[in-house]
């Protein structure tokens, strides 16, 4: 990553809220806001580099149950990474309680599924940060087939490649292309500094208009 190690970059990235990242992406003319995938489990903010998996979904009985590939998907993401699973928004689960426990045991930072999960109580109990488009009891066995690992995926209409940065928090999810990370991070850090200046003004008793004007917020 050049002059800074990835861990240093991730520490800086994790300080920045998704709202600020979204503003930085807007300023850079990039579409990185992942919509429609609420957090189902976990807490706090994560910033992690992406591992990707792409699945096909079809009616029950279409595929042998071993082709769902959940084991391969979990093995593909390392400690501190975020797993992104493309399923075309299908209301079919590819991640349940046992998978969540396996991912949590590997210290995976988060799992994001443009499809469904199930066993939500068990996922919550595992502590895994997980977002999905749907929650359903419907199994992916014989309905899902793992097509690719490490290829670009479409999550919430955003194309995300393996190695891109993904940030998630209470507000939402954003993705930043790896080759644009440094310049988008610089924009985001500048915006965070402006926000901090407005907050300091408010704490000092200024009105919002006064604090915003002094910080060149508006």
URQUIQUI-V734294 format. One record per helix or strand of 2 or more residues. SS is the DSSP state (helix for helix, strand for strand). FROM is the first residue (numbers start at 1). LEN is the number of residues. If there is no record, write none. Layout:
BEGIN
ss & from & len
SS & FROM & LEN
SS & FROM & LEN
END
This chain:
BEGIN
ss & from & len
helix & 6 & 8
helix & 18 & 11
strand & 33 & 2
strand & 39 & 3
strand & 46 & 12
helix & 65 & 4
helix & 70 & 7
strand & 82 & 5
strand & 93 & 3
helix & 97 & 9
strand & 110 & 8
helix & 120 & 7
strand & 130 & 6
strand & 144 & 6
strand & 153 & 3
strand & 158 & 3
strand & 165 & 4
strand & 173 & 4
helix & 178 & 26
helix & 208 & 7
END
